[in-house]
Structures are given as C-alpha cells and as structure tokens.
C-alpha cells in the first residue's frame, strides 16, 4: 500500500520532500519516504503499547485478590517493560 505525506505535517513548502501538491503544482501528494513510514509504524506501535499497558492495569485493578489478579499484574508488568527489550 502506498503511503503519502501530509502537507504541513510531514512536509512543508520548500522541503526536499515537497512536490507542491498543497499549492496545486502536483496532482498527487508526495510519497512517504521509507524513513517516514518506519517512524509512523514505530509511533503507532508505541501508542498501541501505551493503550495495552493502561488496559491491563485497569483490568488487574478490577480483579479480586487472587491468582487472576496476580496474573493480570504480571502481564501488565511485562507490557510496561516491553520497551526496554
């Protein structure tokens, strides 16, 4: 799937990556570079990890004291430390 850059966000007039799409010089927005695609994927992964961390913490806090709560907090800790790997 072809990724494109967003004018004013990923590129700006005068940048090397700008093709003038935002001012009508080109019919299609500029294609995202491999570096931009990697950065976007990394950002998406971090947001998903943040959401998972919050969800596991909330779930663990709602569990009654016992094996399920312990297991839920263990998963939460693994998710929380996942960025350090």
C-alpha positions as CSV (number, residue, x, y, z in Angstrom):
1,X,0.0,0.0,0.0
2,X,1.4,3.4,-1.0
3,X,1.8,5.9,1.9
4,X,1.7,9.6,1.2
5,X,2.9,12.5,3.2
6,X,0.5,15.1,4.6
7,X,1.3,18.7,3.6
8,X,2.1,20.9,6.6
9,X,2.6,17.8,8.8
10,X,5.1,15.5,7.1
11,X,6.4,18.1,4.6
12,X,6.4,21.8,4.2
13,X,6.8,24.1,1.1
14,X,10.4,24.3,0.2
15,X,11.4,20.9,1.8
16,X,13.2,18.4,-0.3
17,X,10.3,16.0,0.0
18,X,7.7,18.7,-1.0
19,X,6.3,18.3,-4.6
20,X,4.0,21.3,-4.4
21,X,0.8,19.2,-4.1
22,X,-0.6,21.6,-1.5
23,X,-0.3,24.6,-3.9
24,X,-1.5,22.7,-6.9
25,X,1.8,22.0,-8.6
26,X,1.3,18.3,-8.5
27,X,-1.8,16.1,-8.9
28,X,-0.8,13.6,-6.2
29,X,0.7,14.2,-2.7
30,X,4.3,13.2,-2.3
31,X,5.1,9.6,-1.5
32,X,6.2,8.9,2.1
33,X,9.9,8.0,2.3
34,X,10.9,4.8,3.9
35,X,12.1,6.7,6.9
36,X,8.7,8.4,7.3
37,X,6.9,5.0,7.0
38,X,9.2,3.5,9.7
39,X,8.7,6.5,12.0
40,X,4.9,6.2,11.6
41,X,4.9,2.5,12.3
42,X,7.1,3.0,15.4
43,X,4.8,5.7,16.7
44,X,1.7,3.5,16.0
45,X,3.4,0.6,17.9
46,X,4.2,2.9,20.9
47,X,0.6,4.2,21.0
48,X,-0.7,0.6,21.0
49,X,1.7,-0.4,23.7
50,X,0.5,2.6,25.8
51,X,-3.1,1.5,25.4
52,X,-2.3,-2.1,26.3
53,X,-0.5,-1.0,29.4
54,X,-3.4,1.1,30.6
55,X,-5.9,-1.6,29.8
56,X,-4.0,-4.4,31.7
57,X,-3.6,-2.1,34.7
58,X,-7.3,-1.3,34.7
59,X,-8.2,-4.9,34.4
60,X,-5.8,-6.0,37.1
61,X,-7.1,-3.4,39.5
62,X,-10.7,-4.7,39.0
63,X,-9.8,-8.3,39.7
64,X,-10.4,-9.8,43.2
65,X,-7.3,-10.6,45.1
66,X,-6.1,-14.0,44.0
67,X,-4.5,-15.8,41.1
68,X,-6.2,-13.9,38.3
69,X,-5.2,-10.5,39.7
70,X,-1.6,-11.7,40.2
71,X,-1.5,-13.0,36.6
72,X,-3.0,-9.7,35.3
73,X,-0.5,-7.6,37.1
74,X,2.3,-9.9,35.8
75,X,1.1,-9.3,32.2
76,X,0.9,-5.5,33.0
77,X,4.5,-5.5,34.2
78,X,5.7,-7.4,31.1
79,X,3.9,-4.9,28.8
80,X,5.2,-2.0,30.9
81,X,8.8,-3.2,30.5
82,X,8.4,-4.2,26.8
83,X,10.1,-1.0,25.5
84,X,13.2,-1.9,27.4
85,X,13.8,-5.1,25.4
